[in-house]
Amino acid sequence: MQVRKAMIVGVAALLVTSTAFGSSANSDAKRLNKATMVLSEIRNAPDNGIPAGVWNKAQCVVVIPDMTKAAFIIGGEFGSGVMSCRRGNGWGAPVFMELSKGSAGFQIGGKSTDLVLLVMNGRGVDKLLRNKVTLGADASIAAGPVGRTAAAGTDASMTAEMLSYSRSRGLFAGIDLSGGSLSPDEHANARMYGMNVSARDIALGLAPVRMTAEARAFTSSLSQGVRATSGVK
């Protein structure tokens, strides 16, 4: 009888685990789909999108859809998204990422914002893939220039390791994310690619990985209308 009970408990635990894993995997697919939609809309913005000259210099792109800001007295912001880096004439497998930023003060209410971060050089990529990076402290970041014909005209945007953009209620602009923490989402990456593959291996193409249809759609959206460059240096 005890053996039978143990078997029943084991089967039940396995079913719960399988259901939780399936739910998490579905959430990962939704995250990729949202990131693809945000990226496509921003890339197709007629006048106030990311300048082509800036985009073409970016080594990696991080897209965080629906970053939520909600607070009462003490608040913060949190978002989850994906990052892909240039690989030859295309883009590499997406790495799941998380961004959080604390805030203080009397705040009530909440809003949702789409974020796009451009990692402009190999130094920024290297720092980002070490683990958790504090933006503005561990890696320099500046609000990116906006407008199809705009240029990275300020010293900050010309020398920053990352440029940041936001879209809220249809408005698209550069944004200051200094103080935010950006890091790979290890759990989501393990679900997608396996336990023994690091974020660095995924981003830099150092390990063979299989991409889902949602992941391929995201990397395809990065290439639409964009001139390819030589990849991470």
C-alpha positions as a Markdown table, in Angstrom:
| # | Residue | x | y | z |
|---|---|---|---|---|
| 1 | Met | 0.0 | 0.0 | 0.0 |
| 2 | Gln | 2.8 | 2.4 | 0.9 |
| 3 | Val | 4.6 | 1.7 | -2.4 |
| 4 | Arg | 1.3 | 2.4 | -4.3 |
| 5 | Lys | 0.8 | 5.7 | -2.4 |
| 6 | Ala | 4.4 | 6.7 | -3.2 |
| 7 | Met | 3.9 | 5.9 | -6.8 |
| 8 | Ile | 0.7 | 8.0 | -6.9 |
| 9 | Val | 2.4 | 10.9 | -5.2 |
| 10 | Gly | 5.3 | 10.7 | -7.6 |
| 11 | Val | 3.0 | 10.7 | -10.7 |
| 12 | Ala | 1.1 | 13.6 | -9.3 |
| 13 | Ala | 4.3 | 15.6 | -8.7 |
| 14 | Leu | 5.4 | 14.8 | -12.2 |
| 15 | Leu | 2.1 | 16.0 | -13.7 |
| 16 | Val | 2.3 | 19.3 | -11.7 |
| 17 | Thr | 5.9 | 19.8 | -12.8 |
| 18 | Ser | 5.0 | 19.1 | -16.4 |
| 19 | Thr | 2.0 | 21.5 | -16.3 |
| 20 | Ala | 4.2 | 24.2 | -14.8 |
| 21 | Phe | 6.9 | 23.7 | -17.4 |
| 22 | Gly | 4.4 | 23.8 | -20.2 |
| 23 | Ser | 2.8 | 27.0 | -18.8 |
| 24 | Ser | 6.3 | 28.7 | -18.5 |
| 25 | Ala | 7.2 | 27.6 | -22.0 |
| 26 | Asn | 4.0 | 29.1 | -23.3 |
| 27 | Ser | 4.9 | 32.3 | -21.5 |
| 28 | Asp | 8.3 | 32.4 | -23.1 |
| 29 | Ala | 6.6 | 32.0 | -26.6 |
| 30 | Lys | 4.3 | 34.9 | -25.7 |
| 31 | Arg | 7.3 | 37.0 | -24.7 |
| 32 | Leu | 9.0 | 36.4 | -28.0 |
| 33 | Asn | 5.8 | 37.2 | -29.9 |
| 34 | Lys | 5.3 | 40.5 | -28.1 |
| 35 | Ala | 8.9 | 41.5 | -28.7 |
| 36 | Thr | 8.5 | 40.7 | -32.4 |
| 37 | Met | 5.4 | 42.8 | -32.6 |
| 38 | Val | 7.0 | 45.8 | -30.7 |
| 39 | Leu | 10.1 | 45.6 | -32.9 |
| 40 | Ser | 8.1 | 45.5 | -36.1 |
| 41 | Glu | 6.0 | 48.4 | -35.1 |
| 42 | Ile | 8.9 | 50.5 | -34.1 |
| 43 | Arg | 10.9 | 49.6 | -37.2 |
| 44 | Asn | 8.0 | 50.5 | -39.4 |
| 45 | Ala | 7.3 | 53.9 | -37.7 |
| 46 | Pro | 7.3 | 56.4 | -40.6 |
| 47 | Asp | 9.1 | 59.4 | -39.0 |
| 48 | Asn | 10.1 | 59.0 | -35.4 |
| 49 | Gly | 11.8 | 55.6 | -35.3 |
| 50 | Ile | 15.4 | 54.7 | -34.6 |
| 51 | Pro | 17.8 | 56.3 | -37.1 |
| 52 | Ala | 19.1 | 53.8 | -39.6 |
| 53 | Gly | 22.6 | 55.0 | -39.1 |
| 54 | Val | 22.4 | 54.2 | -35.4 |
| 55 | Trp | 20.6 | 50.9 | -35.9 |
| 56 | Asn | 23.2 | 49.7 | -38.4 |
| 57 | Lys | 26.0 | 50.3 | -35.8 |
| 58 | Ala | 24.2 | 48.3 | -33.0 |
| 59 | Gln | 25.9 | 45.0 | -32.2 |
| 60 | Cys | 22.9 | 43.7 | -30.2 |
| 61 | Val | 19.3 | 44.7 | -29.7 |
| 62 | Val | 17.2 | 44.2 | -26.5 |
| 63 | Val | 13.5 | 44.4 | -26.7 |
| 64 | Ile | 11.4 | 44.5 | -23.5 |
| 65 | Pro | 7.7 | 44.8 | -24.2 |
| 66 | Asp | 5.2 | 46.0 | -21.6 |
| 67 | Met | 7.7 | 47.1 | -18.9 |
| 68 | Thr | 5.3 | 47.9 | -16.0 |
| 69 | Lys | 5.7 | 50.7 | -13.6 |
| 70 | Ala | 3.4 | 50.5 | -10.6 |
| 71 | Ala | 3.9 | 51.9 | -7.1 |
| 72 | Phe | 2.5 | 53.1 | -3.9 |
| 73 | Ile | 4.9 | 55.1 | -1.7 |
| 74 | Ile | 7.9 | 53.0 | -2.9 |
| 75 | Gly | 7.8 | 51.5 | -6.3 |
| 76 | Gly | 9.8 | 50.1 | -9.1 |
| 77 | Glu | 9.7 | 48.9 | -12.7 |
| 78 | Phe | 10.2 | 45.4 | -14.1 |
| 79 | Gly | 10.2 | 44.0 | -17.5 |
| 80 | Ser | 11.2 | 40.8 | -19.3 |
| 81 | Gly | 12.2 | 40.6 | -22.9 |
| 82 | Val | 14.8 | 39.2 | -25.3 |
| 83 | Met | 18.1 | 40.1 | -26.9 |
| 84 | Ser | 19.7 | 39.1 | -30.1 |
| 85 | Cys | 23.2 | 39.9 | -31.5 |
| 86 | Arg | 24.4 | 40.2 | -35.1 |
| 87 | Arg | 25.9 | 37.0 | -36.5 |
| 88 | Gly | 27.4 | 37.4 | -39.9 |
| 89 | Asn | 24.7 | 38.6 | -42.3 |
| 90 | Gly | 21.9 | 37.9 | -39.8 |
| 91 | Trp | 21.0 | 37.7 | -36.1 |
| 92 | Gly | 21.7 | 35.1 | -33.5 |
| 93 | Ala | 19.4 | 33.1 | -31.3 |
| 94 | Pro | 17.5 | 35.3 | -28.8 |
| 95 | Val | 18.6 | 35.4 | -25.2 |
| 96 | Phe | 15.8 | 36.0 | -22.6 |
| 97 | Met | 16.5 | 39.1 | -20.5 |
| 98 | Glu | 15.1 | 40.8 | -17.4 |
| 99 | Leu | 15.3 | 44.5 | -16.5 |
| 100 | Ser | 14.4 | 46.0 | -13.1 |
| 101 | Lys | 14.6 | 49.6 | -11.8 |
| 102 | Gly | 13.7 | 50.7 | -8.3 |
| 103 | Ser | 12.2 | 54.1 | -7.6 |
| 104 | Ala | 11.2 | 56.0 | -4.5 |
| 105 | Gly | 8.7 | 58.7 | -3.7 |
| 106 | Phe | 5.0 | 59.1 | -3.4 |
| 107 | Gln | 3.6 | 57.4 | -6.5 |
| 108 | Ile | 0.2 | 55.8 | -7.2 |
| 109 | Gly | -0.9 | 54.2 | -10.4 |
| 110 | Gly | 0.9 | 52.3 | -13.1 |
| 111 | Lys | 1.7 | 52.3 | -16.8 |
| 112 | Ser | 3.2 | 50.0 | -19.4 |
| 113 | Thr | 6.1 | 51.0 | -21.6 |
| 114 | Asp | 7.9 | 49.2 | -24.5 |
| 115 | Leu | 11.7 | 49.5 | -24.3 |
| 116 | Val | 14.3 | 49.0 | -27.0 |
| 117 | Leu | 18.0 | 49.0 | -26.0 |
| 118 | Leu | 20.8 | 49.1 | -28.6 |
| 119 | Val | 24.1 | 47.6 | -27.5 |
| 120 | Met | 26.6 | 49.6 | -29.6 |
| 121 | Asn | 29.9 | 47.8 | -29.2 |
| 122 | Gly | 31.6 | 44.7 | -28.0 |
| 123 | Arg | 32.4 | 46.2 | -24.6 |
| 124 | Gly | 28.8 | 46.6 | -23.9 |
| 125 | Val | 28.0 | 43.0 | -25.0 |
| 126 | Asp | 30.8 | 41.6 | -22.9 |
| 127 | Lys | 29.6 | 43.4 | -19.8 |
| 128 | Leu | 26.0 | 42.5 | -20.4 |
| 129 | Leu | 26.7 | 38.8 | -20.6 |
| 130 | Arg | 28.8 | 38.6 | -17.5 |
| 131 | Asn | 25.7 | 38.4 | -15.3 |
| 132 | Lys | 23.8 | 41.4 | -13.8 |
| 133 | Val | 24.7 | 44.8 | -15.1 |
| 134 | Thr | 23.8 | 48.1 | -13.5 |
| 135 | Leu | 23.1 | 50.6 | -16.3 |
| 136 | Gly | 25.0 | 53.8 | -16.0 |
| 137 | Ala | 27.4 | 52.3 | -13.5 |
| 138 | Asp | 28.7 | 49.0 | -14.9 |
| 139 | Ala | 27.8 | 50.0 | -18.5 |
| 140 | Ser | 27.3 | 53.5 | -19.9 |
| 141 | Ile | 23.9 | 54.2 | -21.3 |
| 142 | Ala | 22.3 | 57.2 | -22.9 |
| 143 | Ala | 18.9 | 58.1 | -24.4 |
| 144 | Gly | 19.1 | 57.4 | -28.1 |
| 145 | Pro | 18.4 | 59.9 | -30.8 |
| 146 | Val | 15.0 | 59.7 | -32.5 |
| 147 | Gly | 14.0 | 60.3 | -36.1 |
| 148 | Arg | 14.9 | 58.5 | -39.4 |
| 149 | Thr | 17.4 | 61.1 | -40.5 |
| 150 | Ala | 18.7 | 62.0 | -37.0 |
| 151 | Ala | 22.3 | 61.4 | -36.1 |
| 152 | Ala | 23.9 | 60.4 | -32.8 |
| 153 | Gly | 25.0 | 64.0 | -32.3 |
| 154 | Thr | 25.7 | 64.3 | -28.6 |
| 155 | Asp | 28.9 | 63.1 | -26.9 |
| 156 | Ala | 26.8 | 60.8 | -24.7 |
| 157 | Ser | 25.1 | 59.0 | -27.5 |
| 158 | Met | 28.3 | 58.8 | -29.5 |
| 159 | Thr | 30.3 | 57.1 | -26.7 |
| 160 | Ala | 27.7 | 55.2 | -24.8 |
| 161 | Glu | 27.9 | 51.4 | -24.7 |
| 162 | Met | 24.1 | 51.3 | -24.9 |
| 163 | Leu | 21.3 | 53.6 | -26.3 |
| 164 | Ser | 17.8 | 53.3 | -24.9 |
| 165 | Tyr | 14.4 | 54.1 | -26.4 |
| 166 | Ser | 10.8 | 53.9 | -25.0 |
| 167 | Arg | 7.3 | 53.8 | -26.5 |
| 168 | Ser | 4.4 | 54.7 | -24.3 |
| 169 | Arg | 0.9 | 55.5 | -25.6 |
| 170 | Gly | 2.2 | 55.8 | -29.1 |
| 171 | Leu | 4.9 | 58.2 | -28.3 |
| 172 | Phe | 8.5 | 57.1 | -29.1 |
| 173 | Ala | 11.5 | 58.8 | -27.5 |
| 174 | Gly | 14.9 | 58.2 | -25.9 |
| 175 | Ile | 14.8 | 57.4 | -22.2 |
| 176 | Asp | 17.2 | 57.4 | -19.3 |
| 177 | Leu | 17.5 | 54.0 | -17.7 |
| 178 | Ser | 20.4 | 54.8 | -15.5 |
| 179 | Gly | 20.3 | 52.7 | -12.3 |
| 180 | Gly | 18.4 | 49.9 | -13.9 |
| 181 | Ser | 19.6 | 46.3 | -13.6 |
| 182 | Leu | 19.7 | 44.2 | -16.7 |
| 183 | Ser | 20.5 | 40.5 | -16.7 |
| 184 | Pro | 19.9 | 37.2 | -18.5 |
| 185 | Asp | 16.8 | 35.3 | -17.5 |
| 186 | Glu | 18.5 | 32.0 | -16.6 |
| 187 | His | 15.3 | 30.0 | -16.1 |
| 188 | Ala | 13.8 | 31.0 | -19.4 |
| 189 | Asn | 17.0 | 30.4 | -21.2 |
| 190 | Ala | 17.3 | 27.0 | -19.7 |
| 191 | Arg | 13.8 | 26.1 | -20.7 |
| 192 | Met | 14.5 | 27.2 | -24.3 |
| 193 | Tyr | 18.0 | 25.9 | -24.8 |
| 194 | Gly | 18.9 | 23.5 | -22.0 |
| 195 | Met | 20.6 | 23.8 | -18.6 |
| 196 | Asn | 24.2 | 23.6 | -19.9 |
| 197 | Val | 24.0 | 26.5 | -22.4 |
| 198 | Ser | 25.0 | 30.0 | -21.1 |
| 199 | Ala | 23.7 | 33.3 | -22.2 |
| 200 | Arg | 27.1 | 34.1 | -23.7 |
| 201 | Asp | 27.1 | 30.9 | -25.7 |
| 202 | Ile | 23.6 | 31.7 | -27.0 |
| 203 | Ala | 24.3 | 35.3 | -27.9 |
| 204 | Leu | 27.7 | 34.8 | -29.5 |
| 205 | Gly | 26.8 | 31.6 | -31.3 |
| 206 | Leu | 29.4 | 29.5 | -29.3 |
| 207 | Ala | 27.0 | 26.6 | -28.9 |
| 208 | Pro | 24.6 | 25.0 | -31.4 |
| 209 | Val | 21.0 | 25.7 | -30.3 |
| 210 | Arg | 17.6 | 25.0 | -31.8 |
| 211 | Met | 15.3 | 28.0 | -32.3 |
| 212 | Thr | 11.5 | 27.8 | -32.0 |
| 213 | Ala | 9.2 | 29.3 | -34.7 |
| 214 | Glu | 8.7 | 32.3 | -32.3 |
| 215 | Ala | 12.4 | 32.8 | -31.9 |
| 216 | Arg | 13.0 | 32.7 | -35.7 |
| 217 | Ala | 10.2 | 35.2 | -36.2 |
| 218 | Phe | 11.9 | 37.6 | -33.8 |
| 219 | Thr | 15.3 | 37.3 | -35.5 |
| 220 | Ser | 13.7 | 37.8 | -38.9 |
| 221 | Ser | 12.0 | 41.0 | -37.7 |
| 222 | Leu | 15.4 | 42.3 | -36.8 |
| 223 | Ser | 16.6 | 41.9 | -40.4 |
| 224 | Gln | 13.7 | 43.5 | -42.1 |
| 225 | Gly | 14.7 | 46.7 | -43.8 |
| 226 | Val | 18.1 | 46.8 | -42.1 |
| 227 | Arg | 21.5 | 46.6 | -43.7 |
| 228 | Ala | 23.5 | 43.8 | -42.1 |
| 229 | Thr | 27.0 | 44.5 | -40.7 |
| 230 | Ser | 29.8 | 42.2 | -39.7 |
| 231 | Gly | 28.6 | 41.2 | -36.3 |
| 232 | Val | 29.9 | 41.5 | -32.7 |
| 233 | Lys | 33.5 | 42.6 | -32.6 |
